[in-house]
Amino acid sequence: MKFSGSGMNAERTRMDVISANIANANSMKTPDQDAYRRQSVILTGSDQGVKVSGIQKDMGSLRAVPDPSNPFADDKGYVYYSNVEPVTEMVNLMTANRSYEANIAAFNSVKSMMRSALQIGKV
């Protein structure tokens, strides 16, 4: 049960981070701040289950879009947007959701087996 619980916690954290990535996918670089950088969750496993070790920013290049009429365009006419790919993030979100559901199923199976074992002792 502990392993499934830690797995659910890890997948919930992944879903939260992925949701933030999707929400900020169209943020742009301005003179005051850099564009949003994609984030990912770092997971480690041990005999205690899965642990969220941290959240890492992807420092890859920003998406450059030519738009000379934009007030935030650089001297070459490019506007820089977040490095988040929404389609990739949606796939990651579906994967995290399926993993979360699998951990719930495993947790419920263990709970059912424990309940059955307790019933055997009553007979």
N, C-alpha and C positions, 0 to 999 in steps of 0.2 A: 504494500500500500504506500510505503514511503517513496518508492521509486516512481510510482505513477503520480503521486502528489508533486514530487519535484519536477517530473516531466511536464505536468500541467502548468506549473508555475513558469517553467522555462518557455513553453509555447505561448502562454499568455503575454509574457514579456516580449517575445518575438512579434506577436500580433500588434501590440501597442507601438513598437518601434516602426513596424511596416506601415501602420496606419498614419503615423506622423510623417513618414517618407512620402506617402501618397498625397497627404494633405498639403505638403510643401513642394510638390513636383514642379509647379510653375513659378516658384519664387525667383526673382531676378536679382542680379548684383546691382547695387546702387553705390553712390559715392560714400554713403555712411556705413554700409555693411555688405559683406560677401553674401552670395547666394547660399541657400540651404545646401548642405552636403548630406548625401545619403548616409544613413547609419545602419549598422548591422550589429547583431547581438553575438557575443562570444560566449560559447557554452563549453563547459568542461564536465567530464564524467568521472565518477569515482565509485567506490563501494558504498557511498552514501547517496548516490543518485546523480541527477544532473544539476549543475550549478551554473547560474549566470555569472560569468567572470567579469563582464563589462560590456560596454557599448562603444563601438569603434566608428569613427567618421571615415568615410571614403574620400580621400583627398585627390581622387582622379580629376581629370579636366572637366570643366563646366561645359554645358551645351551652348555653343556659339550660334546665334541666329542673326542673319543680316537684317537690320532694321534701322537704316540711317535716320529715319524720322523720329525715332524714340529718343526722348530726352536723356536716357541713360546709356545711349550708344557710345562706344569708344571712338577714337579718332579714325578708325577704319570702318565705322558704321555697324559694328557688331554689338548685340546685347547678349549678356551671359546669363543663362538660366541654370537652375539646379541640375546636378548630375543624376537625378532620379529617373529611372525608366519605369513609367507606370505599369506597363504590361508585365515586366519582370516582377515588380512588386506585387501585382495581383496574383501571379503564380505562386510567389513565396507566401502570400497570405493564405491562399487555399491549402498549401502544403502544411503550414503551421496549424490551420484549423483542423485538418484531417489528423494530424499528429495529436492534437489536443483531444479530439474525439476518441482516438485509439487509446489514449491514456485513461480516459473516463471508462471505456469498455473494460480495460484490464482491471481498473480499480473495482468496478462493479462485479467482475468475475471473482476476484479474490474475496470480496465481501460476501458474495453468495456462497463460496466454498467454505468460508469460516462459519457462516450461519448454518450450513448443512452439517459441518463437523460438530457444532454444538448440539444440534438435534440428535445426532447419533449417540451422544453421551447421555441423553435423557431417556433413551429406550431401555 
